[in-house]
């Protein structure tokens, strides 16, 4: 009989601590598997993760569904990789939802070429985004964890629930 190896505490302690540290009443959580166009694996012109616009309105009050909505700049921390990106952009975008229906999204762009969010090796990785509105109108904090291996993905599934590929999942208190 073959058994599934259990993740060791040192392998998962950082992720468990990260999730426990950023849970809070004001945080907006979003988990998704990164796609090829988001990570530069398909050599798209404008890579960057996409997040449903409605989910981010509490963090970015100036986001609207109107044409010509403003681009918002903010800083992110990619804690899983010890990386900080200053002045990334949240760009309103209309993507294609399930069955090709239009969906209002925000694409995070202006990422450095060495950003883990643009790394083709992270295509298919589970990414957890947490946003917290800051003191200014559009100055939220953003923390990100990109699962680096199947063990971390399993731990995230255990702690936040399963995320299905192609179906981004809001999670948390917001």
Helices and strands as residue ranges (DSSP letters): H 9-22, E 27-33, H 36-39, E 50-52, H 53-56, E 72-78, G 79-81, E 83-96, G 98-100, E 102-109, G 120-122, E 126-132, E 141-146, H 150-160, E 169-171
